Amino acid sequence: MKILFHDYGGYHFTYQLAWALLEKGHTVNYAYSKTTQQLKRFSDKRAENLEVTGVTLDRAFDKYNYFQRWFAERDYGKRVASEIVRFKPDVVLSANTPLDAQRIIQKASKKVGVGFVFWLQDAIGLATTKALENKLPLLGKVIGFYYQQLEKRMLRKSQGVILISEHFLPLMARWGVPKEKTAVIPNWAPLDQIPPQPHDNSWSEKVGLSQTFNFLYTGVLGLKHDPAIFLSLAEHFAGVEDVRVVVVSKGERFEWLKSEGERRGLKNLILLDFQPTEVYPQVLGSADVLVSILSPDAGEYSVPSKVLSYLCAQRPILLSVPLDNLASRIVLNANAGLVAAPGDNKGFLEKAQELYKNPEMRYDFSRSGREYAEEAFDIARIYQKFEAIIFSLDKLDR
């Protein structure tokens, strides 16, 4: 079967699935957004039957300019649609995609008569409403309502819908998405690509972090993240000689964090640009505690991919994430770390202090997190679930 597998974010776990499909005899074109991907999340492999298509826009992408972003995402959708026409797949699987682009991709799939699977990572329409209604009270609600209706229509029209959590099922029922079209397959991280690494490794030695206690965050800092919490964490531990707060990122909010950290004289705040993919396990290994954050208006259902990678790395996790968010539920259920709600700086700092002072707690969380990952992230079982969805498309109306 020919499969056009599109992941706007180009995440390593979806790339791993593309390879699993290829190794089972399918012909796969793995497409992702090369322009908007701030870091390369996967290492290219080459094989005769695998195409890797980095979709590129002609202009730089500014996600903070909503008007320019709207045009860019529509342009992106048209470019993926052209790839569908060229590749002539039997099925299109599309994930992590802005709704304006997803609509065009779905329309192109229908035009060429192929099955379309909507891999729902977050209810973008609901998330858009939450993000905009405080900034643009009246207009934000109108825009949010539009995207909720658009997302609802696309899900209904899809031949298959993959949900990352069973918590999506009531929403799908309210939106009139037939249950027989849906399957729940939680996200994962590639275990084989993130083996546990020693704290004292070549990367940590190179950047001067091998002999310090490190709270580490690595990943994008975008609209769903408030980097000010790293300033609070650095200030809290400013008098502790061996503690470092390490942020590995890039972009507008990263630059703000850099300037604000310099203004406050926070010498224990270590800010590094994105590192090469091949040293990512060592970056995670250099941490004593891995940190992730989300703003209060982040989607209830989304889970930052970094948290799943953290579980593989066998390190305790500290979250500033809504308590009803899927990431929080995973970390708490797996007994892999501690969680504070966004805005609860006191609670977050108390939990950071608790982890710093308690090596036995850190060890237990680390071990439990890796055990969870080894059980939940088995790619052979995950592949079987996706293949069942793909082969069921012929039974559904297109």
C-alpha positions in Angstrom: 0.0 0.0 0.0 1.2 3.5 -0.8 0.9 5.8 2.2 1.5 9.6 2.3 2.3 10.1 6.0 2.2 13.8 6.9 3.3 15.2 10.2 3.5 19.0 10.2 5.8 19.0 13.2 8.2 16.2 11.9 8.3 14.5 15.3 10.7 11.6 15.8 7.9 9.2 17.0 5.9 9.7 13.8 9.1 9.2 11.7 9.7 5.9 13.6 6.2 4.8 12.6 6.9 5.7 9.0 9.9 3.3 9.1 7.8 0.6 10.8 5.3 0.9 7.9 8.1 0.8 5.4 9.6 -2.3 7.0 6.3 -4.1 6.7 6.3 -3.7 3.0 4.4 -0.4 2.5 5.6 2.4 0.2 5.8 5.5 2.4 6.3 9.2 1.7 7.0 11.0 5.0 6.2 14.7 4.6 6.8 17.4 7.2 7.1 21.2 7.5 10.7 22.0 7.0 10.1 25.8 7.1 8.4 25.9 10.5 10.4 23.2 12.3 12.7 25.1 14.6 14.8 22.0 15.3 15.4 18.8 13.4 13.6 16.2 15.5 14.7 13.1 13.6 17.8 11.7 11.9 17.3 11.0 8.2 17.6 7.4 7.1 17.7 6.5 3.5 16.0 3.5 1.8 14.9 2.8 -1.7 11.2 2.9 -0.9 11.1 5.7 1.6 10.6 9.3 0.5 11.2 12.1 3.0 9.6 15.3 1.8 10.5 18.5 3.7 7.8 20.9 2.6 9.3 24.4 2.3 7.6 27.8 2.0 9.0 30.7 0.0 8.9 33.2 2.9 10.0 33.0 6.5 7.2 31.9 8.9 6.2 34.2 11.7 3.9 32.4 14.1 3.3 35.6 16.1 1.8 37.4 13.1 -1.7 35.9 12.9 -2.5 37.4 9.5 0.7 36.3 7.9 0.5 32.9 9.6 -3.0 32.4 8.1 -1.7 32.9 4.5 1.4 30.8 5.2 -0.6 27.8 6.5 -2.9 27.9 3.5 0.1 28.0 1.2 1.6 25.1 3.1 -1.6 23.0 2.7 -1.6 23.6 -1.1 2.0 22.3 -1.3 1.2 19.1 0.6 -1.9 18.8 -1.7 0.4 19.0 -4.7 2.5 16.2 -3.2 -0.6 14.0 -2.8 -1.4 14.5 -6.5 2.2 13.7 -7.4 2.6 10.7 -5.2 -0.8 9.1 -5.8 -1.1 7.3 -2.4 -3.8 4.8 -1.4 -4.2 6.6 1.9 -3.2 9.9 3.5 -2.4 10.0 7.3 -2.1 13.6 8.6 -1.1 14.7 12.1 -0.2 17.9 14.1 -1.5 20.1 11.3 -3.0 23.6 11.5 -6.7 23.4 10.5 -6.5 25.7 7.5 -3.7 23.5 6.0 -5.5 20.3 7.1 -8.7 21.3 5.3 -6.8 21.7 2.0 -5.0 18.4 2.5 -8.2 16.6 3.2 -9.9 18.2 0.2 -7.0 17.0 -2.1 -7.3 13.5 -0.7 -11.0 13.4 -1.6 -10.3 14.8 -5.0 -7.9 12.0 -5.9 -10.1 9.4 -4.3 -7.9 8.2 -1.4 -8.7 7.5 2.2 -7.9 10.3 4.7 -7.0 9.6 8.4 -7.2 12.6 10.8 -4.7 12.0 13.6 -6.1 14.3 16.3 -3.4 15.5 18.7 -5.3 18.4 20.2 -8.7 20.0 19.7 -7.3 23.0 17.9 -10.6 24.8 17.7 -11.1 24.7 21.4 -7.5 25.6 22.1 -7.8 28.6 19.7 -10.9 29.8 21.5 -9.1 29.7 24.9 -6.0 31.4 23.5 -7.8 34.2 21.8 -10.9 35.0 23.9 -8.8 36.8 26.6 -6.7 38.8 24.0 -9.6 39.6 21.7 -12.7 39.1 23.7 -15.4 39.3 21.0 -13.4 38.6 17.9 -11.5 35.8 19.6 -14.8 33.9 20.4 -15.9 34.4 16.7 -12.6 33.0 15.4 -12.6 30.2 17.9 -16.1 29.2 17.0 -15.2 29.2 13.3 -12.3 26.8 13.9 -14.3 24.6 16.2 -16.9 24.2 13.4 -14.2 23.6 10.8 -12.5 20.9 12.9 -15.8 19.2 13.6 -16.7 19.1 9.9 -13.3 17.7 8.9 -13.4 15.0 11.6 -16.9 13.9 10.4 -15.6 13.8 6.8 -12.5 11.7 7.6 -12.5 8.0 6.8 -10.5 7.3 10.0 -9.8 9.3 13.2 -7.0 8.5 15.6 -7.3 10.0 19.1 -4.3 10.2 21.5 -6.5 9.7 24.5 -9.9 8.2 25.5 -10.7 11.6 27.0 -11.4 12.7 23.4 -14.3 10.2 23.0 -17.0 12.4 24.7 -16.0 15.3 22.5 -16.2 13.1 19.4 -19.7 12.0 20.5 -20.8 15.6 20.9 -19.4 16.5 17.5 -21.2 13.7 15.8 -18.1 11.7 14.8 -19.1 8.1 14.3 -17.5 5.9 16.9 -16.6 3.2 14.4 -14.3 5.7 12.6 -12.3 6.3 15.8 -9.4 4.5 17.4 -7.5 5.5 20.6 -3.7 5.3 20.2 -1.6 7.2 22.7 1.5 9.1 21.6 4.9 7.6 22.4 8.6 8.3 22.1 11.2 6.2 20.3 12.8 4.1 23.0 15.7 3.0 20.8 16.7 6.6 20.1 16.6 7.8 23.7 18.6 5.3 25.8 19.4 6.4 29.4 22.7 8.2 29.5 25.1 8.9 32.4 25.0 12.4 33.9 28.7 12.8 33.3 28.9 12.4 29.5 30.8 14.0 26.6 28.1 16.6 26.0 27.7 17.6 29.7 31.5 17.9 30.0 31.7 20.0 26.9 29.2 22.6 28.1 30.3 22.5 31.8 27.3 20.7 33.3 28.9 17.4 34.3 29.6 18.4 37.9 26.4 20.4 38.7 22.8 19.6 39.6 20.8 20.5 36.5 17.1 21.4 36.1 16.8 21.1 32.3 14.2 22.1 29.8 14.6 21.4 26.1 12.2 22.2 23.3 10.3 25.0 21.6 9.1 28.0 23.7 6.0 29.1 22.0 2.6 30.6 22.6 1.7 27.9 25.1 4.8 28.5 27.3 5.6 31.2 29.8 9.4 31.2 30.2 9.3 33.5 33.3 9.0 30.4 35.4 12.7 29.6 34.6 13.6 33.0 36.0 11.8 32.1 39.3 13.5 28.7 39.4 17.0 30.3 38.9 16.3 33.0 41.5 15.1 30.3 44.0 18.4 28.4 43.7 20.7 31.5 43.2 22.4 30.9 46.5 23.0 27.2 45.9 26.4 26.9 44.3 26.0 23.6 42.4 22.5 24.2 40.9 22.0 25.2 37.3 18.7 25.9 35.4 19.3 24.9 31.8 17.1 25.9 28.9 17.8 24.5 25.4 15.6 26.3 22.9 15.4 29.1 20.3 13.0 31.9 19.2 11.4 35.1 20.4 10.6 33.9 23.9 14.0 32.3 24.3 15.6 35.7 23.4 13.4 37.4 26.0 14.5 34.9 28.6 18.1 35.5 27.7 17.9 39.3 28.0 15.8 39.1 31.2 18.2 36.6 32.8 21.2 38.9 32.0 19.3 41.9 33.4 18.7 40.1 36.7 22.3 38.8 36.8 21.2 35.1 37.0 24.5 33.4 36.4 23.0 30.0 37.2 20.6 30.3 34.3 22.3 28.5 31.3 20.7 29.2 27.9 21.8 27.1 24.9 20.6 26.9 21.3 19.0 23.7 20.0 21.6 20.9 19.9 22.2 18.3 17.2 19.8 15.4 17.1 22.6 12.9 17.7 23.5 14.3 21.1 19.8 14.6 22.3 20.1 11.6 24.6 23.2 13.0 26.2 21.4 16.4 26.7 18.6 14.6 28.6 21.1 12.5 30.4 22.9 15.6 31.8 19.7 16.5 33.7 19.1 15.7 37.3 15.5 16.9 36.8 13.7 17.4 33.5 11.2 20.2 33.3 8.3 21.0 31.1 5.8 23.8 31.1 2.4 24.7 29.6 0.2 27.8 30.1 -3.2 27.5 31.8 -5.1 27.9 28.5 -3.2 24.9 26.8 -5.5 22.2 25.5 -6.8 19.7 28.0 -5.9 16.8 25.7 -2.5 17.7 24.3 0.7 16.2 25.6 4.1 17.8 24.9 6.2 15.3 23.1 9.2 16.2 25.2 7.5 14.7 28.3 7.3 11.3 26.6 11.0 11.6 25.6 11.8 12.5 29.2 10.2 9.2 30.3 12.6 7.3 28.0 15.6 9.2 29.4 15.1 7.8 32.9 15.1 11.1 34.8 12.5 12.5 37.3 10.1 15.0 35.7 8.9 18.3 37.1 5.9 19.9 35.4 4.2 23.3 35.5 1.2 22.1 33.5 -2.6 22.1 34.0 -3.5 19.3 36.3 -6.2 18.0 33.9 -3.7 17.9 31.0 -2.8 14.6 29.6 0.9 15.1 30.3 0.1 15.6 34.0 -2.0 12.5 34.1 0.7 10.4 32.5 3.5 11.6 34.8 1.4 11.1 37.9 -0.1 7.8 36.9 3.4 6.5 35.9 4.8 7.8 39.3 7.5 9.6 37.2 7.6 13.0 38.8 5.8 16.0 40.4 3.3 18.4 39.0 2.2 22.0 39.9 -0.5 24.0 38.2 0.6 26.9 36.0 0.6 30.1 38.1 1.3 28.2 41.3 4.9 29.4 41.5 5.2 28.6 45.2 4.1 25.0 44.7 6.4 24.6 41.7 9.4 25.9 43.6 8.5 23.7 46.6 8.4 20.6 44.4 11.7 21.6 42.8 13.3 21.9 46.2 11.9 18.6 47.2 13.4 16.9 44.2 16.7 18.6 44.8 16.9 17.4 48.4 15.7 13.9 47.9 17.9 11.5 45.8 15.8 8.5 46.7 12.7 10.2 45.3 14.5 11.1 42.1 15.7 7.5 41.7 12.2 6.1 42.2 10.7 8.5 39.7 13.4 7.8 37.2 13.0 4.1 37.3 9.2 4.2 37.2 9.2 6.6 34.2 11.5 4.3 32.2 9.5 1.2 33.1 6.3 3.0 31.9 8.0 3.9 28.6 9.3 0.4 28.0 5.8 -1.0 28.4 3.8 1.7 26.6 6.1 2.6 23.7 6.5 -0.8 22.1 6.5 0.1 18.4 5.5 -3.4 17.2 2.2 -3.2 19.1 1.7 0.4 18.1 2.3 -0.4 14.4 -0.4 -3.1 14.5 -3.0 -0.6 15.7 -2.2 1.8 12.9 -2.2 -0.9 10.3 -5.6 -2.0 11.4 -6.9 1.5 10.9 -5.4 1.8 7.5 -6.7 -1.5 6.2 -10.2 -0.7 7.5 -10.6 2.3 5.2 -11.8 0.2 2.3 -14.9 -0.7 4.5 -15.8 2.9 5.0 -17.3 5.4 2.6 -15.0 7.9 0.9 
